[in-house]
């Protein structure tokens, strides 16, 4: 069954969404300004100390020898020249211009201890930039981010003043430092609602791959577990083992999602082996990589015992895993990508199920990802609109205060908590599916809650009690 895009519905979604997000912005978010001042001063001290320490290393002295008085440890072009042209490192990540990348991820992939101080400095600077942005946009203890619907080509939302949606989340320390400044209204508590795997779920509504549908519908299955077993050759996989859980996360974030978004086995192999596995890009020997205590050694010991004795062999292994991934496990998804791309090339545009048309010049990865990303956000936006409407109709004291990635945040009055959570659960898992018939799989949301008057960094899982 095909679904025709309704442009009027699309317009109404944006119009009502802009109003609901504007009300969230007007309500604002409470910020602990004293915390910001104190923490920024602490980070400044840490940056100064880290720079002093780095300037005593042999790596910095080599840097200074090359660039002399023009030496700038924050210069990416200088670092790129030093690493790839002078020291002859092989780039493990390439920029759009074809040069060797020097962002933190690229430096971590190189697995070179001399670069650790630079990564640490950048992490501190990133923490400072985000916290300074929060502090700068706070007036009388309240921050009012602008939530926008017209800037992303994918039709996703964005935020500015500050860049609220880019507050760190992958690095736990940075996340806690930045979210430690964000508080509920006095006497309230923050409730965050996160759609679980929403892009996978909306994506399957387009490509309808039966294996993907089965992974979503059958709770006994686990796509990331299966992929970890295949990649790392673990038959008796058990998430209770810390290293098995870690390798599942590696498979999820280092292979499955990158493959979905258009990456390929060479980049995934470098990410999995060097970044996640802490293994060198060479022949392996005993005692290398992340610890693997349940088999009495390290990741290298395990992979060598399975016949993978070097990075080159691992890359070849991953090539075979990738072929199996797309041409056996998710072959219907692969066929859809090819067909969708061919139709876009023929027409120059494609329509989303949510009433929007994407046109203009784009590559294949963009063309097959935009409908997934855009539709996923529109599911969240529709729910945001409904919850905002119900809150006003029922005169809640609780208020939506923002949207970040695939989640919504509610400044919640403790006496309304159960009703708010039940309402949100109904809207996101029941009403949404009634509104859009093209959604062919269940939607799932998780909730995390902070105690009264506690910052966003302290959130813990919250489960509804029947």
DOVEXRO-258451 format. One record per residue (C-alpha): residue number from 0; residue in three letters; x, z, y. Coordinates in steps of 0.1 Angstrom, whole numbers. Layout:
<sites>
site num NUM&residuo ALA&xx X&zz Z&yy Y
...
</sites>
This chain:
<sites>
site num 0&residuo UNK&xx 0&zz 0&yy 0
site num 1&residuo UNK&xx 14&zz -10&yy 34
site num 2&residuo UNK&xx 7&zz 9&yy 66
site num 3&residuo UNK&xx 1&zz -9&yy 99
site num 4&residuo UNK&xx 17&zz 7&yy 130
site num 5&residuo UNK&xx -8&zz 17&yy 156
site num 6&residuo UNK&xx 8&zz 16&yy 190
site num 7&residuo UNK&xx -19&zz 36&yy 206
site num 8&residuo UNK&xx -13&zz 64&yy 182
site num 9&residuo UNK&xx 24&zz 62&yy 189
site num 10&residuo UNK&xx 17&zz 65&yy 227
site num 11&residuo UNK&xx -6&zz 95&yy 222
site num 12&residuo UNK&xx 21&zz 112&yy 201
site num 13&residuo UNK&xx 47&zz 108&yy 228
site num 14&residuo UNK&xx 23&zz 117&yy 256
site num 15&residuo UNK&xx 10&zz 149&yy 239
site num 16&residuo UNK&xx 45&zz 157&yy 226
site num 17&residuo UNK&xx 60&zz 155&yy 261
site num 18&residuo UNK&xx 33&zz 179&yy 274
site num 19&residuo UNK&xx 38&zz 204&yy 245
site num 20&residuo UNK&xx 76&zz 203&yy 249
site num 21&residuo UNK&xx 72&zz 208&yy 287
site num 22&residuo UNK&xx 52&zz 239&yy 281
site num 23&residuo UNK&xx 79&zz 252&yy 257
site num 24&residuo UNK&xx 105&zz 245&yy 284
site num 25&residuo UNK&xx 84&zz 262&yy 311
site num 26&residuo UNK&xx 81&zz 293&yy 290
site num 27&residuo UNK&xx 119&zz 294&yy 286
site num 28&residuo UNK&xx 143&zz 313&yy 264
site num 29&residuo UNK&xx 157&zz 347&yy 272
site num 30&residuo UNK&xx 195&zz 348&yy 274
site num 31&residuo UNK&xx 218&zz 379&yy 274
site num 32&residuo UNK&xx 239&zz 371&yy 305
site num 33&residuo UNK&xx 262&zz 400&yy 301
site num 34&residuo UNK&xx 270&zz 389&yy 266
site num 35&residuo UNK&xx 278&zz 354&yy 279
site num 36&residuo UNK&xx 302&zz 368&yy 305
site num 37&residuo UNK&xx 319&zz 392&yy 281
site num 38&residuo UNK&xx 322&zz 366&yy 253
site num 39&residuo UNK&xx 334&zz 338&yy 275
site num 40&residuo UNK&xx 362&zz 361&yy 288
site num 41&residuo UNK&xx 372&zz 369&yy 252
site num 42&residuo UNK&xx 373&zz 333&yy 242
site num 43&residuo UNK&xx 394&zz 325&yy 273
site num 44&residuo UNK&xx 419&zz 351&yy 261
site num 45&residuo UNK&xx 419&zz 336&yy 226
site num 46&residuo UNK&xx 425&zz 301&yy 240
site num 47&residuo UNK&xx 455&zz 313&yy 260
site num 48&residuo UNK&xx 470&zz 331&yy 231
site num 49&residuo UNK&xx 464&zz 302&yy 207
site num 50&residuo UNK&xx 481&zz 278&yy 232
site num 51&residuo UNK&xx 511&zz 301&yy 235
site num 52&residuo UNK&xx 514&zz 303&yy 197
site num 53&residuo UNK&xx 510&zz 265&yy 193
site num 54&residuo UNK&xx 537&zz 258&yy 219
site num 55&residuo UNK&xx 562&zz 277&yy 198
site num 56&residuo UNK&xx 557&zz 254&yy 168
site num 57&residuo UNK&xx 580&zz 225&yy 157
site num 58&residuo UNK&xx 550&zz 202&yy 159
site num 59&residuo UNK&xx 545&zz 209&yy 196
site num 60&residuo UNK&xx 582&zz 205&yy 203
site num 61&residuo UNK&xx 581&zz 171&yy 187
site num 62&residuo UNK&xx 551&zz 163&yy 208
site num 63&residuo UNK&xx 569&zz 174&yy 239
site num 64&residuo UNK&xx 600&zz 154&yy 230
site num 65&residuo UNK&xx 579&zz 122&yy 227
site num 66&residuo UNK&xx 558&zz 126&yy 259
site num 67&residuo UNK&xx 580&zz 148&yy 281
site num 68&residuo UNK&xx 563&zz 160&yy 313
site num 69&residuo UNK&xx 531&zz 141&yy 304
site num 70&residuo UNK&xx 525&zz 162&yy 273
site num 71&residuo UNK&xx 488&zz 172&yy 270
site num 72&residuo UNK&xx 478&zz 190&yy 238
site num 73&residuo UNK&xx 442&zz 181&yy 245
site num 74&residuo UNK&xx 449&zz 143&yy 247
site num 75&residuo UNK&xx 435&zz 124&yy 217
site num 76&residuo UNK&xx 455&zz 92&yy 225
site num 77&residuo UNK&xx 487&zz 112&yy 225
site num 78&residuo UNK&xx 479&zz 129&yy 193
site num 79&residuo UNK&xx 469&zz 96&yy 177
site num 80&residuo UNK&xx 502&zz 80&yy 187
site num 81&residuo UNK&xx 522&zz 110&yy 174
site num 82&residuo UNK&xx 504&zz 112&yy 141
site num 83&residuo UNK&xx 499&zz 75&yy 131
site num 84&residuo UNK&xx 526&zz 55&yy 149
site num 85&residuo UNK&xx 555&zz 80&yy 150
site num 86&residuo UNK&xx 549&zz 103&yy 121
site num 87&residuo UNK&xx 533&zz 75&yy 100
site num 88&residuo UNK&xx 504&zz 95&yy 86
site num 89&residuo UNK&xx 478&zz 74&yy 69
site num 90&residuo UNK&xx 445&zz 76&yy 88
site num 91&residuo UNK&xx 418&zz 91&yy 66
site num 92&residuo UNK&xx 391&zz 84&yy 92
site num 93&residuo UNK&xx 389&zz 54&yy 115
site num 94&residuo UNK&xx 373&zz 51&yy 150
site num 95&residuo UNK&xx 350&zz 22&yy 160
site num 96&residuo UNK&xx 380&zz 6&yy 176
site num 97&residuo UNK&xx 400&zz 7&yy 143
site num 98&residuo UNK&xx 424&zz 34&yy 154
site num 99&residuo UNK&xx 432&zz 65&yy 134
site num 100&residuo UNK&xx 407&zz 93&yy 144
site num 101&residuo UNK&xx 419&zz 126&yy 158
site num 102&residuo UNK&xx 387&zz 146&yy 159
site num 103&residuo UNK&xx 387&zz 179&yy 140
site num 104&residuo UNK&xx 371&zz 164&yy 109
site num 105&residuo UNK&xx 399&zz 137&yy 107
site num 106&residuo UNK&xx 426&zz 164&yy 112
site num 107&residuo UNK&xx 411&zz 185&yy 84
site num 108&residuo UNK&xx 411&zz 155&yy 61
site num 109&residuo UNK&xx 448&zz 150&yy 66
site num 110&residuo UNK&xx 453&zz 185&yy 50
site num 111&residuo UNK&xx 484&zz 192&yy 71
site num 112&residuo UNK&xx 490&zz 229&yy 80
site num 113&residuo UNK&xx 509&zz 219&yy 112
site num 114&residuo UNK&xx 475&zz 206&yy 126
site num 115&residuo UNK&xx 456&zz 239&yy 119
site num 116&residuo UNK&xx 464&zz 253&yy 154
site num 117&residuo UNK&xx 450&zz 222&yy 171
site num 118&residuo UNK&xx 418&zz 225&yy 150
site num 119&residuo UNK&xx 416&zz 262&yy 159
site num 120&residuo UNK&xx 420&zz 255&yy 196
site num 121&residuo UNK&xx 393&zz 229&yy 196
site num 122&residuo UNK&xx 370&zz 252&yy 178
site num 123&residuo UNK&xx 375&zz 278&yy 205
site num 124&residuo UNK&xx 370&zz 252&yy 233
site num 125&residuo UNK&xx 338&zz 240&yy 216
site num 126&residuo UNK&xx 325&zz 276&yy 215
site num 127&residuo UNK&xx 334&zz 280&yy 252
site num 128&residuo UNK&xx 317&zz 248&yy 262
site num 129&residuo UNK&xx 284&zz 256&yy 245
site num 130&residuo UNK&xx 283&zz 292&yy 257
site num 131&residuo UNK&xx 293&zz 282&yy 292
site num 132&residuo UNK&xx 265&zz 256&yy 291
site num 133&residuo UNK&xx 239&zz 282&yy 282
site num 134&residuo UNK&xx 252&zz 306&yy 309
site num 135&residuo UNK&xx 252&zz 278&yy 335
site num 136&residuo UNK&xx 216&zz 269&yy 329
site num 137&residuo UNK&xx 203&zz 305&yy 329
site num 138&residuo UNK&xx 185&zz 318&yy 359
site num 139&residuo UNK&xx 174&zz 354&yy 361
site num 140&residuo UNK&xx 180&zz 358&yy 324
site num 141&residuo UNK&xx 159&zz 328&yy 313
site num 142&residuo UNK&xx 171&zz 293&yy 302
site num 143&residuo UNK&xx 147&zz 263&yy 304
site num 144&residuo UNK&xx 161&zz 234&yy 283
site num 145&residuo UNK&xx 146&zz 200&yy 289
site num 146&residuo UNK&xx 133&zz 185&yy 256
site num 147&residuo UNK&xx 132&zz 147&yy 259
site num 148&residuo UNK&xx 115&zz 120&yy 238
site num 149&residuo UNK&xx 128&zz 88&yy 255
site num 150&residuo UNK&xx 166&zz 88&yy 250
site num 151&residuo UNK&xx 172&zz 82&yy 213
site num 152&residuo UNK&xx 169&zz 47&yy 199
site num 153&residuo UNK&xx 158&zz 63&yy 166
site num 154&residuo UNK&xx 127&zz 78&yy 184
site num 155&residuo UNK&xx 141&zz 113&yy 177
site num 156&residuo UNK&xx 140&zz 140&yy 203
site num 157&residuo UNK&xx 169&zz 153&yy 223
site num 158&residuo UNK&xx 176&zz 181&yy 247
site num 159&residuo UNK&xx 197&zz 186&yy 279
site num 160&residuo UNK&xx 205&zz 213&yy 304
site num 161&residuo UNK&xx 219&zz 226&yy 282
site num 162&residuo UNK&xx 224&zz 205&yy 251
site num 163&residuo UNK&xx 203&zz 229&yy 231
site num 164&residuo UNK&xx 201&zz 208&yy 199
site num 165&residuo UNK&xx 239&zz 206&yy 197
site num 166&residuo UNK&xx 245&zz 243&yy 194
site num 167&residuo UNK&xx 269&zz 247&yy 165
site num 168&residuo UNK&xx 254&zz 251&yy 130
site num 169&residuo UNK&xx 280&zz 239&yy 105
site num 170&residuo UNK&xx 306&zz 265&yy 115
site num 171&residuo UNK&xx 291&zz 299&yy 109
site num 172&residuo UNK&xx 314&zz 317&yy 133
site num 173&residuo UNK&xx 307&zz 293&yy 162
site num 174&residuo UNK&xx 270&zz 294&yy 154
site num 175&residuo UNK&xx 268&zz 332&yy 155
site num 176&residuo UNK&xx 288&zz 333&yy 188
site num 177&residuo UNK&xx 265&zz 308&yy 205
site num 178&residuo UNK&xx 232&zz 320&yy 190
site num 179&residuo UNK&xx 242&zz 356&yy 198
site num 180&residuo UNK&xx 233&zz 349&yy 234
site num 181&residuo UNK&xx 197&zz 338&yy 226
site num 182&residuo UNK&xx 170&zz 365&yy 224
site num 183&residuo UNK&xx 132&zz 367&yy 222
site num 184&residuo UNK&xx 110&zz 381&yy 250
site num 185&residuo UNK&xx 113&zz 418&yy 252
site num 186&residuo UNK&xx 93&zz 433&yy 223
site num 187&residuo UNK&xx 91&zz 400&yy 205
site num 188&residuo UNK&xx 110&zz 384&yy 176
site num 189&residuo UNK&xx 123&zz 349&yy 170
site num 190&residuo UNK&xx 107&zz 329&yy 141
site num 191&residuo UNK&xx 124&zz 296&yy 131
site num 192&residuo UNK&xx 105&zz 271&yy 110
site num 193&residuo UNK&xx 127&zz 245&yy 92
site num 194&residuo UNK&xx 114&zz 214&yy 74
site num 195&residuo UNK&xx 132&zz 213&yy 40
site num 196&residuo UNK&xx 147&zz 178&yy 33
site num 197&residuo UNK&xx 123&zz 161&yy 57
site num 198&residuo UNK&xx 143&zz 129&yy 60
site num 199&residuo UNK&xx 145&zz 126&yy 22
site num 200&residuo UNK&xx 108&zz 131&yy 20
site num 201&residuo UNK&xx 99&zz 107&yy 48
site num 202&residuo UNK&xx 124&zz 82&yy 35
site num 203&residuo UNK&xx 108&zz 81&yy 1
site num 204&residuo UNK&xx 75&zz 72&yy 18
site num 205&residuo UNK&xx 92&zz 39&yy 27
site num 206&residuo UNK&xx 113&zz 30&yy -3
site num 207&residuo UNK&xx 91&zz 48&yy -30
site num 208&residuo UNK&xx 120&zz 52&yy -55
site num 209&residuo UNK&xx 104&zz 69&yy -86
site num 210&residuo UNK&xx 136&zz 89&yy -94
site num 211&residuo UNK&xx 137&zz 103&yy -58
site num 212&residuo UNK&xx 100&zz 111&yy -60
site num 213&residuo UNK&xx 106&zz 129&yy -93
site num 214&residuo UNK&xx 134&zz 150&yy -77
site num 215&residuo UNK&xx 110&zz 160&yy -49
site num 216&residuo UNK&xx 80&zz 167&yy -71
site num 217&residuo UNK&xx 97&zz 185&yy -101
site num 218&residuo UNK&xx 111&zz 219&yy -90
site num 219&residuo UNK&xx 132&zz 221&yy -122
site num 220&residuo UNK&xx 153&zz 191&yy -110
site num 221&residuo UNK&xx 182&zz 193&yy -85
site num 222&residuo UNK&xx 196&zz 160&yy -72
site num 223&residuo UNK&xx 227&zz 178&yy -57
site num 224&residuo UNK&xx 234&zz 197&yy -89
site num 225&residuo UNK&xx 232&zz 165&yy -109
site num 226&residuo UNK&xx 256&zz 147&yy -85
site num 227&residuo UNK&xx 281&zz 176&yy -86
site num 228&residuo UNK&xx 280&zz 175&yy -124
site num 229&residuo UNK&xx 288&zz 138&yy -123
site num 230&residuo UNK&xx 314&zz 139&yy -96
site num 231&residuo UNK&xx 333&zz 169&yy -109
site num 232&residuo UNK&xx 325&zz 164&yy -146
site num 233&residuo UNK&xx 309&zz 198&yy -151
site num 234&residuo UNK&xx 285&zz 198&yy -180
site num 235&residuo UNK&xx 276&zz 235&yy -180
site num 236&residuo UNK&xx 268&zz 237&yy -143
site num 237&residuo UNK&xx 256&zz 271&yy -130
site num 238&residuo UNK&xx 249&zz 278&yy -94
site num 239&residuo UNK&xx 256&zz 315&yy -100
site num 240&residuo UNK&xx 293&zz 306&yy -102
site num 241&residuo UNK&xx 306&zz 306&yy -66
site num 242&residuo UNK&xx 328&zz 276&yy -72
site num 243&residuo UNK&xx 299&zz 256&yy -88
site num 244&residuo UNK&xx 277&zz 264&yy -58
site num 245&residuo UNK&xx 305&zz 253&yy -35
site num 246&residuo UNK&xx 309&zz 220&yy -54
site num 247&residuo UNK&xx 271&zz 215&yy -52
site num 248&residuo UNK&xx 274&zz 218&yy -14
site num 249&residuo UNK&xx 303&zz 194&yy -15
site num 250&residuo UNK&xx 283&zz 168&yy -35
site num 251&residuo UNK&xx 254&zz 173&yy -11
site num 252&residuo UNK&xx 272&zz 170&yy 22
site num 253&residuo UNK&xx 302&zz 150&yy 11
site num 254&residuo UNK&xx 285&zz 124&yy -11
site num 255&residuo UNK&xx 247&zz 123&yy -13
site num 256&residuo UNK&xx 238&zz 124&yy 24
site num 257&residuo UNK&xx 268&zz 102&yy 35
site num 258&residuo UNK&xx 257&zz 76&yy 9
site num 259&residuo UNK&xx 221&zz 78&yy 22
site num 260&residuo UNK&xx 233&zz 72&yy 57
site num 261&residuo UNK&xx 255&zz 42&yy 48
site num 262&residuo UNK&xx 289&zz 57&yy 40
site num 263&residuo UNK&xx 308&zz 44&yy 9
site num 264&residuo UNK&xx 330&zz 58&yy -19
site num 265&residuo UNK&xx 364&zz 55&yy -2
site num 266&residuo UNK&xx 354&zz 78&yy 28
site num 267&residuo UNK&xx 335&zz 101&yy 4
site num 268&residuo UNK&xx 365&zz 104&yy -19
site num 269&residuo UNK&xx 387&zz 115&yy 10
site num 270&residuo UNK&xx 360&zz 140&yy 22
site num 271&residuo UNK&xx 354&zz 155&yy -12
site num 272&residuo UNK&xx 390&zz 157&yy -25
site num 273&residuo UNK&xx 408&zz 165&yy 7
site num 274&residuo UNK&xx 383&zz 184&yy 29
site num 275&residuo UNK&xx 361&zz 201&yy 4
site num 276&residuo UNK&xx 385&zz 202&yy -26
site num 277&residuo UNK&xx 417&zz 210&yy -5
site num 278&residuo UNK&xx 436&zz 186&yy -27
site num 279&residuo UNK&xx 464&zz 163&yy -15
site num 280&residuo UNK&xx 460&zz 125&yy -13
site num 281&residuo UNK&xx 486&zz 120&yy -40
site num 282&residuo UNK&xx 493&zz 129&yy -77
site num 283&residuo UNK&xx 480&zz 163&yy -85
site num 284&residuo UNK&xx 496&zz 193&yy -102
site num 285&residuo UNK&xx 485&zz 227&yy -114
site num 286&residuo UNK&xx 474&zz 253&yy -89
site num 287&residuo UNK&xx 462&zz 229&yy -62
site num 288&residuo UNK&xx 429&zz 229&yy -43
site num 289&residuo UNK&xx 401&zz 254&yy -42
site num 290&residuo UNK&xx 402&zz 282&yy -67
site num 291&residuo UNK&xx 383&zz 277&yy -99
site num 292&residuo UNK&xx 384&zz 312&yy -115
site num 293&residuo UNK&xx 358&zz 306&yy -142
site num 294&residuo UNK&xx 380&zz 281&yy -159
site num 295&residuo UNK&xx 412&zz 300&yy -151
site num 296&residuo UNK&xx 428&zz 281&yy -123
site num 297&residuo UNK&xx 422&zz 257&yy -94
site num 298&residuo UNK&xx 402&zz 225&yy -89
site num 299&residuo UNK&xx 433&zz 204&yy -98
site num 300&residuo UNK&xx 435&zz 222&yy -131
site num 301&residuo UNK&xx 400&zz 214&yy -139
site num 302&residuo UNK&xx 401&zz 177&yy -129
site num 303&residuo UNK&xx 434&zz 171&yy -147
site num 304&residuo UNK&xx 418&zz 186&yy -178
site num 305&residuo UNK&xx 390&zz 160&yy -174
site num 306&residuo UNK&xx 415&zz 131&yy -171
site num 307&residuo UNK&xx 415&zz 128&yy -133
site num 308&residuo UNK&xx 452&zz 134&yy -125
site num 309&residuo UNK&xx 456&zz 120&yy -89
site num 310&residuo UNK&xx 437&zz 111&yy -58
site num 311&residuo UNK&xx 438&zz 75&yy -67
site num 312&residuo UNK&xx 421&zz 82&yy -100
site num 313&residuo UNK&xx 395&zz 103&yy -83
site num 314&residuo UNK&xx 387&zz 75&yy -58
site num 315&residuo UNK&xx 383&zz 51&yy -87
site num 316&residuo UNK&xx 361&zz 76&yy -105
site num 317&residuo UNK&xx 339&zz 80&yy -73
site num 318&residuo UNK&xx 336&zz 42&yy -71
site num 319&residuo UNK&xx 320&zz 43&yy -105
site num 320&residuo UNK&xx 298&zz 72&yy -95
site num 321&residuo UNK&xx 286&zz 53&yy -64
site num 322&residuo UNK&xx 277&zz 22&yy -85
site num 323&residuo UNK&xx 257&zz 44&yy -108
site num 324&residuo UNK&xx 241&zz 62&yy -79
site num 325&residuo UNK&xx 227&zz 30&yy -63
site num 326&residuo UNK&xx 223&zz 7&yy -93
site num 327&residuo UNK&xx 209&zz 31&yy -119
site num 328&residuo UNK&xx 197&zz 63&yy -103
site num 329&residuo UNK&xx 182&zz 50&yy -71
site num 330&residuo UNK&xx 180&zz 13&yy -77
site num 331&residuo UNK&xx 145&zz 10&yy -62
site num 332&residuo UNK&xx 159&zz 26&yy -30
site num 333&residuo UNK&xx 188&zz 1&yy -30
site num 334&residuo UNK&xx 164&zz -29&yy -34
site num 335&residuo UNK&xx 143&zz -15&yy -5
site num 336&residuo UNK&xx 173&zz -13&yy 18
site num 337&residuo UNK&xx 182&zz -49&yy 10
site num 338&residuo UNK&xx 147&zz -61&yy 16
site num 339&residuo UNK&xx 142&zz -41&yy 48
site num 340&residuo UNK&xx 174&zz -55&yy 62
site num 341&residuo UNK&xx 165&zz -90&yy 53
site num 342&residuo UNK&xx 131&zz -87&yy 70
site num 343&residuo UNK&xx 147&zz -72&yy 101
site num 344&residuo UNK&xx 172&zz -101&yy 103
site num 345&residuo UNK&xx 143&zz -125&yy 100
site num 346&residuo UNK&xx 120&zz -109&yy 126
site num 347&residuo UNK&xx 144&zz -90&yy 149
site num 348&residuo UNK&xx 123&zz -58&yy 147
site num 349&residuo UNK&xx 105&zz -34&yy 123
site num 350&residuo UNK&xx 76&zz -11&yy 127
site num 351&residuo UNK&xx 75&zz 26&yy 118
site num 352&residuo UNK&xx 45&zz 42&yy 100
site num 353&residuo UNK&xx 41&zz 64&yy 131
site num 354&residuo UNK&xx 32&zz 37&yy 155
site num 355&residuo UNK&xx 66&zz 26&yy 170
site num 356&residuo UNK&xx 85&zz -6&yy 169
site num 357&residuo UNK&xx 124&zz -7&yy 167
site num 358&residuo UNK&xx 140&zz -39&yy 180
site num 359&residuo UNK&xx 173&zz -51&yy 195
site num 360&residuo UNK&xx 207&zz -56&yy 180
site num 361&residuo UNK&xx 215&zz -32&yy 151
site num 362&residuo UNK&xx 236&zz -31&yy 120
site num 363&residuo UNK&xx 223&zz -26&yy 84
site num 364&residuo UNK&xx 229&zz 12&yy 85
site num 365&residuo UNK&xx 209&zz 15&yy 117
site num 366&residuo UNK&xx 181&zz -7&yy 104
site num 367&residuo UNK&xx 175&zz 13&yy 72
site num 368&residuo UNK&xx 181&zz 47&yy 88
site num 369&residuo UNK&xx 159&zz 45&yy 119
site num 370&residuo UNK&xx 126&zz 45&yy 101
site num 371&residuo UNK&xx 136&zz 75&yy 81
site num 372&residuo UNK&xx 150&zz 95&yy 111
site num 373&residuo UNK&xx 123&zz 85&yy 135
site num 374&residuo UNK&xx 94&zz 92&yy 112
site num 375&residuo UNK&xx 109&zz 125&yy 101
site num 376&residuo UNK&xx 110&zz 137&yy 137
site num 377&residuo UNK&xx 75&zz 124&yy 144
site num 378&residuo UNK&xx 62&zz 146&yy 116
site num 379&residuo UNK&xx 78&zz 176&yy 133
site num 380&residuo UNK&xx 66&zz 165&yy 167
site num 381&residuo UNK&xx 30&zz 162&yy 154
site num 382&residuo UNK&xx 32&zz 197&yy 140
site num 383&residuo UNK&xx 47&zz 210&yy 172
site num 384&residuo UNK&xx 17&zz 196&yy 192
site num 385&residuo UNK&xx -9&zz 211&yy 168
site num 386&residuo UNK&xx 7&zz 245&yy 168
site num 387&residuo UNK&xx 9&zz 244&yy 206
site num 388&residuo UNK&xx -27&zz 235&yy 208
site num 389&residuo UNK&xx -38&zz 262&yy 185
site num 390&residuo UNK&xx -17&zz 288&yy 203
site num 391&residuo UNK&xx -35&zz 280&yy 236
site num 392&residuo UNK&xx -69&zz 278&yy 221
site num 393&residuo UNK&xx -65&zz 311&yy 203
site num 394&residuo UNK&xx -47&zz 327&yy 233
site num 395&residuo UNK&xx -16&zz 337&yy 214
site num 396&residuo UNK&xx 9&zz 359&yy 230
site num 397&residuo UNK&xx 34&zz 340&yy 208
site num 398&residuo UNK&xx 48&zz 308&yy 222
site num 399&residuo UNK&xx 68&zz 278&yy 210
site num 400&residuo UNK&xx 101&zz 278&yy 229
site num 401&residuo UNK&xx 120&zz 249&yy 215
site num 402&residuo UNK&xx 128&zz 223&yy 188
site num 403&residuo UNK&xx 162&zz 218&yy 173
site num 404&residuo UNK&xx 170&zz 191&yy 146
site num 405&residuo UNK&xx 143&zz 196&yy 119
site num 406&residuo UNK&xx 131&zz 230&yy 131
site num 407&residuo UNK&xx 108&zz 247&yy 156
site num 408&residuo UNK&xx 114&zz 281&yy 172
site num 409&residuo UNK&xx 85&zz 305&yy 181
site num 410&residuo UNK&xx 89&zz 335&yy 204
site num 411&residuo UNK&xx 66&zz 357&yy 182
site num 412&residuo UNK&xx 47&zz 389&yy 190
site num 413&residuo UNK&xx 51&zz 412&yy 160
site num 414&residuo UNK&xx 13&zz 418&yy 157
site num 415&residuo UNK&xx 7&zz 381&yy 155
site num 416&residuo UNK&xx 35&zz 373&yy 130
site num 417&residuo UNK&xx 15&zz 369&yy 98
site num 418&residuo UNK&xx -12&zz 348&yy 115
site num 419&residuo UNK&xx 14&zz 326&yy 133
site num 420&residuo UNK&xx 33&zz 321&yy 100
site num 421&residuo UNK&xx 1&zz 312&yy 81
site num 422&residuo UNK&xx -9&zz 288&yy 108
site num 423&residuo UNK&xx 24&zz 271&yy 108
site num 424&residuo UNK&xx 25&zz 269&yy 71
site num 425&residuo UNK&xx -10&zz 252&yy 70
site num 426&residuo UNK&xx -1&zz 227&yy 98
site num 427&residuo UNK&xx 32&zz 217&yy 83
site num 428&residuo UNK&xx 22&zz 215&yy 46
site num 429&residuo UNK&xx -15&zz 207&yy 47
site num 430&residuo UNK&xx -28&zz 193&yy 80
site num 431&residuo UNK&xx 2&zz 169&yy 84
site num 432&residuo UNK&xx -6&zz 152&yy 51
site num 433&residuo UNK&xx -43&zz 149&yy 60
site num 434&residuo UNK&xx -34&zz 133&yy 93
site num 435&residuo UNK&xx -9&zz 107&yy 80
site num 436&residuo UNK&xx -20&zz 92&yy 47
site num 437&residuo UNK&xx 13&zz 74&yy 43
site num 438&residuo UNK&xx 30&zz 106&yy 33
site num 439&residuo UNK&xx 30&zz 105&yy -5
site num 440&residuo UNK&xx 50&zz 136&yy -13
site num 441&residuo UNK&xx 46&zz 173&yy -3
site num 442&residuo UNK&xx 62&zz 186&yy 28
site num 443&residuo UNK&xx 81&zz 219&yy 25
site num 444&residuo UNK&xx 91&zz 244&yy 52
site num 445&residuo UNK&xx 112&zz 275&yy 52
site num 446&residuo UNK&xx 111&zz 303&yy 77
site num 447&residuo UNK&xx 137&zz 327&yy 91
site num 448&residuo UNK&xx 129&zz 357&yy 113
site num 449&residuo UNK&xx 149&zz 380&yy 136
site num 450&residuo UNK&xx 140&zz 416&yy 140
site num 451&residuo UNK&xx 123&zz 427&yy 173
site num 452&residuo UNK&xx 146&zz 423&yy 203
site num 453&residuo UNK&xx 174&zz 409&yy 181
site num 454&residuo UNK&xx 194&zz 377&yy 188
site num 455&residuo UNK&xx 189&zz 344&yy 170
site num 456&residuo UNK&xx 222&zz 349&yy 152
site num 457&residuo UNK&xx 206&zz 377&yy 131
site num 458&residuo UNK&xx 178&zz 356&yy 115
site num 459&residuo UNK&xx 170&zz 362&yy 78
site num 460&residuo UNK&xx 147&zz 345&yy 54
site num 461&residuo UNK&xx 110&zz 353&yy 59
site num 462&residuo UNK&xx 84&zz 348&yy 32
site num 463&residuo UNK&xx 47&zz 348&yy 36
site num 464&residuo UNK&xx 29&zz 375&yy 16
site num 465&residuo UNK&xx -4&zz 364&yy 2
</sites>
